[in-house]
């Protein structure tokens, strides 16, 4: 899978820098257009200096020479960068309106995570945005260990956790996990752990790719699905969790969130959410 257009909404917070590093690394690997989008600000002239520094980070990664021209990002690395500010709308509405008019292959979102009544009252930007946008989304929780180091752009992706069940069909998540390895580039083959939470009689049957490149492990655990996924990610030291998501189901999910949303709020590493059906 190749991404041609990556969207990174930003609120200019220090906690979003790690997520920005992930978006930038993906854009370089795929030579994609990278759009940095700020929505929901006050009317008037945008504060362009508040956007993440693309050239500053690329110089730190030694991918550009110090003092490189702005045009070097495209001419030397093949990445077209756009900075967009949308004023006078709610954050979610502004981003969705932008996506309605601009092709987006992938969202990269920083998320602080919220639990319980606080999350229900205050809401969230990342969760409703990904639910309505229905595109592949990489969630990078604030404070979690990432796949990409901010300091030098080093990629660490040696263990991936893929929760599997019969519904939704898990093949898309397995494919996305394998694509993630190529998507960041230059990586050794990681161990991919397939986790089924529930009884063994409900575990899905999977045809896994043959060959020496991929190493698969399979585990079944009892218990609450979201809790066990988070615990397994922590136990294995996973760098990435890949999940297929179908969105919300019923009133209780309005309070507790979908399984994917509950994992995102507590995950110790980034979560790649893949829609069960491509819109």
N, C-alpha and C positions, 0 to 999 in steps of 0.2 A: 504494500500500500504506500502510495506517495501522497503527501500533503502539498497542495499548491497554495493554500491560503490559511494562515494561522491567526487567530484573533486572541489577543491578550487584553482583557479589560483590567484597568488598574484604578485603585483609589489613592495612589501616591503614598501609601503607607509603607514604613520600613519592612513590615512583615511580608510584603508582596515581592521583595527582591528575589527570593529563592524561586518563586514561580516564574518570574521574568527570565531568570537564567535558563530554566527548562524550555520556555517558549523560544528563546533565542537559539539555543543549541539545536532544537528541532528544525527551526527555520534554516539554519546553516546546512544541516544535513540534507534537507529536502530542497534547498534553494527556493524556498517558498516566500511569498509575500507575507510580511509580518506587520499586523496592524495593532498599534497600541491605542487603546480606546478609553477615554475617560467620559463618563456620563453622569448626569444628575447634578452638575455643578451650578453655581449661580450664573445668572445672565451677565454678559459682558465678555471681555477679552479673556481667552484661556491663558493659564499660566504654563506656557510650553516648557519652561525650565524645570517644572516639577515631574515631567515624564522621565522614565528610566533612561539612563545614559547608554545608548546602544554602543557608540564608538568607545566610550570609556570602558565598558565591560569587555569589548573585543580587544582593546589594547592590553587590558589586564590579562586576557587569555593568550596574548601574543599572536593573535590572528590578524591584527593590523599594527602597522608601525605607529609609534607615538606621534600625535599631531596629524594623523591621516585626515584627508578631506572627507566630507560627508558622502561624496559620490563613491568612495572606495568600498563602502559596504556592499554596493551593488556590483561595481566593476571587478572587485577582487574576490568577493565571497558569493555573489549571485543572489543576494537577499535584498529585496525591495522593502523598505521600511516606511510605514505611514503612521502619522500621529494624528488622531482625531479626537476632538472634544465636542460633546453634545450637551447643550445647555437647556435648562428649563424643563426637563423630563425626569421621571423617576429613573433610578439606575437601571432596573430590569427592563422597563419599557423602552428606554433609550437604546440599550444594547440590542434588544430584539428588533427594534425598528431599523437599526443599522444593518443587522443580519438579513433582514427581509430584502434589502436592496443590494447586498454585497455577498458574493459567494464565500462561504466559510467551510473549510474542511474539518477544522479542529479548533476547539476552545481550550485555552489553558487558564485555569482559575486558581487564585490564591483563596484559601478559606480559613477562617479562624475557628469554625466549628462552634455550635451552640447546642446545649442539651436542655431538656425539660421545658418548664413554663417560660423561661427567658427566651428560648428559641421560638416558641409558639407565638409569643406576644410581639417580639421584635422582628421576627422573620429572618430571612437570609437572602443574600443576593445570589450566591453560587448555586444553591439548590433549585430555586424556581427557574433560574436562567437556563440551567442545563436541561431541566425537565421540558421546558417549552421549546428550546432550541433544537432538541433531538439530533445532536451531532456528537461525534466522539469527543469526549471531554477529559482532560487531564486535571485532576484536583491535586493541588499541592498544599497540604495543611501547614499553617504557620507553626514553626518549631519542629516539624517532622524532619527526619533524615531524608534528603532528596537523592535523586539519581545524578544530579549535576551540581558540581561544586561551584559556588559563586566566585571563589577566589581565582581559579585557573581553568574552569570549564571541564575539568576531569569528569568522566562519566563512570559511575559505579552501578553496574546492573548485573550482579552475579546470582541473584536469587529472586524469582518472580512467583508470587502466589496467585493461583487462579481458582476461585470458588466455582464449583460445578454442581449442577442439578439437572433433572430431566426437563424442567420448565423454569426459566427459558432455556432453550437449547444452548449448550455450552460451547459448541464448535466455534462460534464467533469470538469468544473470549480466548480460546486456545490459539486461534489464528492471530488475534491481536497481540497476545503475549509473544509469539514468535516474530511478528512484525516489529514489535517494540525493540527487539534486539538489533535488527537491521536499521530501525528508524533512528537510533542514536549513533550508530556507526562505530566501527573499530573495536568491537567488543568480543571477548571470548564467550563461548556458549554458556549460558547460565543454567542453573538447576531450576526447573519449573515444577512447582508443587501443585498438584490438583487436589483441592480440598472439598470433600462432600460433608456437609453437616446434616446429620439425620441417620436413620437406620440404613444398614447395608443393603436392604431390599429396595431402597429407593434410589440407590446410586446409579448414575447414568452410565451407559456403555459408550466408550469412545474409541474411535479408530485414530491412533496417534501416528504421526509421521515416523517412518523408519529411518535408520541411518545413525551415524555416530555424533552428528552435530547437536542433537537435542537430548537432554537428560530429563526424564520425567519421573516424578515420585507421586504416589497416590496415598491419601490418608482420609479416613472417615472418623468424624468426631460426633458425639451426641451434644445436645444443648441448644441454646439460642443461636440462631444463624449469625447475626451481626456480631455478637460477642465472641463467638468462636473464630470468626474470620480475623477480627482484630487481634485476638490472643495468638493465633497461628502466625500472623504477620510479625508479631513481636518475637515469638519463640524462634522463628526461622531467620530473623534478621532480614526480612524481605526488603528489597529496594523498591518494589512496585507491586501493587495489587491490581489485577485486571478483572473486571466484572462486566457481565451483560446485565443491562437494566431495562425493565419494562415500565418504569414509572410508578405512580401511586395506585393503590387498590383500596378504595373504601375510606370510611370516616376515620378509623383508627390510624391510618397512615397520615392523616392530617395532623395528628398529635405526635406520633412517634417517628414519622418519616418512613420512606421505603427502606429496605435492607441496605441498598447502596448508600443512601443518605446517612443512615446510622453508622455505617462503616467509615464514611468520609469524616464524620465529626470526631472520631476517636483513632483513626488510623495513624500508626507511627511512620508511615511512608506515603508517597503519592499514590493516588488511586486513578486508574484509567477506566472510565465508564464507557462502554460500547453499546449503543442502542441495539435492541433485539431485532428491530426492523429498520432498514435504511429508508428515510422518507423520500 
